[in-house]
Amino acid sequence: MSPVTAASPASAALPTAGTVQASGPVQASGPAPSEWASGDGPAAPVPAVGRVWPVGTRPRILRGWEPPATPYGPGHRGVDLSAPPGAQVRAAAAGRVSFAGKVAGRGVVSVELAGTGAPPLRTTYQPVRASVEKGDHVVPGEIIGTLETTAPGTHCGDACLHWGLLRDQTYLNPLLLLPPWLLNGGPPRLLPVLGVPLPG
């Protein structure tokens, strides 16, 4: 599989991995996780509970996480993932749907993630035509809706999924939810141990 790509290497920062490079593996440097919040004070750690990308298998990152310097300052409070209109959108992690409807004319699904502390983390997906309802429980990879066409004049062109992450009112980098094997390649594989006889 190819590595995660980004339109701008500096814009797609990862948990303990500095930035996502336009080509090549994730680099092992960068700010501590507490620096990836937007809001006052350090954020609680984000557990890597994600098990799938919300769209595709390794979507291109069109615009990365750009935390604002102040709570109401300019920035990008999520990541934009490349996908065509009508693409299936999946829950990245297990949880309960806390919102499914329209916000300012745009379809939004929000999922409160199980076992992520108090207040719990919640992911947001937009623009999405929801196939779930508030209160539904979802598992990783479960389809929660389909990607709608992006409104003209927005930064995505025809379509992209804006994927966000919050703890209470604090925005966080949603890529923090993904474990390294999902960001950088497939799951680990067991290799045979040489010199050990097979059971008979």
C-alpha positions in Angstrom: 0.0 0.0 0.0 1.1 3.5 -0.6 1.8 5.9 2.3 -0.6 8.6 3.4 -0.4 11.6 1.2 -1.2 15.2 1.8 -1.6 18.3 -0.3 0.7 20.1 2.1 3.1 18.1 4.3 3.0 20.7 7.1 -0.8 20.6 7.2 -1.4 17.0 8.1 0.3 16.6 11.4 0.0 13.3 13.3 0.0 12.2 16.9 3.6 11.3 17.6 4.6 11.6 14.0 5.1 15.3 13.2 3.8 15.5 9.7 2.5 13.3 6.9 4.9 13.5 4.0 3.8 13.9 0.4 5.7 10.6 -0.2 7.4 8.2 2.2 6.5 7.0 5.6 5.3 9.0 8.6 8.2 10.7 10.3 8.8 10.1 14.0 9.1 13.7 15.3 6.8 16.5 16.2 4.8 18.1 19.0 3.5 16.1 22.0 -0.2 15.0 21.7 -1.3 17.8 24.2 -0.2 20.4 21.6 -2.8 19.2 19.1 -5.8 20.7 20.7 -7.4 24.0 19.8 -8.8 25.7 22.8 -7.5 26.6 26.3 -5.1 24.4 28.1 -3.7 20.9 27.2 -6.1 18.2 26.0 -6.5 14.8 27.5 -4.7 12.1 25.4 -6.6 10.7 22.5 -6.7 6.9 22.4 -6.1 5.2 19.0 -9.5 3.6 18.9 -10.1 4.0 15.2 -10.1 0.8 13.2 -10.9 2.0 9.6 -10.6 5.2 7.6 -14.0 6.9 7.2 -13.8 6.7 3.4 -11.9 4.4 1.1 -9.0 2.3 2.3 -6.2 4.9 2.3 -7.8 8.2 1.2 -5.7 11.1 0.0 -5.6 14.0 2.5 -6.7 17.1 0.7 -6.3 19.4 3.6 -4.8 18.5 7.0 -5.2 19.5 10.6 -4.3 23.2 11.1 -5.0 24.1 14.7 -5.8 27.8 15.3 -3.7 29.9 17.6 -6.8 31.0 19.5 -10.2 29.3 20.1 -11.8 31.5 17.5 -8.8 32.1 15.2 -8.4 30.9 11.6 -7.4 27.3 11.0 -8.8 24.0 9.9 -10.5 22.0 12.7 -10.3 18.6 11.1 -9.0 16.9 7.9 -10.5 16.7 4.4 -10.4 13.2 2.9 -10.7 12.7 -0.9 -13.8 10.7 -1.9 -16.4 11.0 -4.7 -20.0 12.1 -4.2 -22.0 9.0 -3.2 -19.1 7.3 -1.5 -20.0 5.2 1.6 -19.0 6.9 4.9 -18.1 4.6 7.7 -17.7 5.0 11.5 -14.0 5.1 12.2 -14.6 3.7 15.7 -17.3 2.2 17.9 -19.8 4.5 19.5 -23.3 6.0 19.7 -24.7 8.4 17.1 -25.2 11.7 19.0 -26.5 13.7 16.0 -27.6 12.9 12.5 -29.2 15.8 10.5 -28.5 19.2 8.9 -26.4 22.0 10.2 -26.5 25.2 8.0 -27.9 23.1 5.2 -25.1 20.5 5.3 -25.6 16.9 6.4 -23.7 16.0 9.5 -23.3 12.8 11.5 -21.6 12.9 14.9 -20.6 9.8 16.9 -19.7 9.7 20.6 -16.9 7.2 21.0 -17.2 4.5 23.5 -14.5 4.2 26.2 -12.7 7.5 25.5 -13.1 9.2 28.9 -15.2 12.0 30.3 -16.3 13.9 28.5 -16.1 11.4 25.7 -14.6 12.1 22.3 -16.9 12.5 19.4 -16.2 12.4 15.7 -18.0 14.5 13.1 -18.5 13.6 9.4 -19.8 16.1 6.8 -21.3 16.6 4.3 -23.1 13.2 4.7 -26.6 12.0 3.9 -27.1 10.0 7.1 -28.3 6.4 7.1 -28.3 6.2 10.9 -30.3 8.0 13.6 -29.5 9.6 16.9 -29.1 6.9 19.5 -28.0 4.2 17.1 -24.9 2.2 18.2 -22.3 1.7 15.5 -19.2 -0.5 15.2 -16.0 0.4 13.3 -16.6 0.2 9.6 -20.3 0.4 9.8 -21.8 2.6 7.1 -23.3 5.8 8.6 -24.2 7.5 5.4 -23.1 8.6 1.9 -21.0 11.5 0.9 -22.9 14.5 -0.5 -21.7 16.9 -3.1 -19.7 19.7 -1.6 -21.3 23.1 -1.9 -19.8 25.3 -4.7 -17.1 27.7 -3.6 -15.9 25.6 -0.7 -12.3 24.4 -0.4 -12.9 20.8 -1.5 -14.0 21.2 -5.1 -16.7 18.6 -6.0 -16.5 16.4 -2.9 -14.5 15.5 0.1 -15.3 14.3 3.6 -14.5 16.7 6.4 -13.7 14.5 9.4 -13.5 16.2 12.8 -12.8 15.2 16.4 -13.8 17.0 19.6 -13.7 16.5 23.3 -16.4 18.7 24.8 -15.8 22.0 22.9 -12.1 21.4 22.1 -11.2 20.4 18.6 -8.6 17.8 18.1 -6.8 16.1 15.2 -8.9 13.2 14.1 -5.8 11.4 12.7 -4.9 10.8 16.4 -7.6 8.2 16.5 -5.9 6.0 13.9 -3.2 3.5 15.2 0.2 3.5 13.4 -0.6 0.3 11.5 -3.6 2.0 9.9 -1.7 5.3 9.2 1.4 3.7 7.8 0.4 0.3 6.3 -1.5 -2.9 7.0 -1.9 -4.7 10.3 1.1 -6.6 11.7 1.6 -10.1 10.3 3.1 -13.1 12.2 6.1 -14.6 10.5 7.2 -18.3 10.8 9.9 -19.0 13.4 12.8 -20.7 11.6 14.3 -23.8 13.2 11.3 -24.8 15.2 9.6 -28.1 14.1 6.0 -27.9 13.1 3.5 -29.8 15.3 3.0 -33.3 14.1 
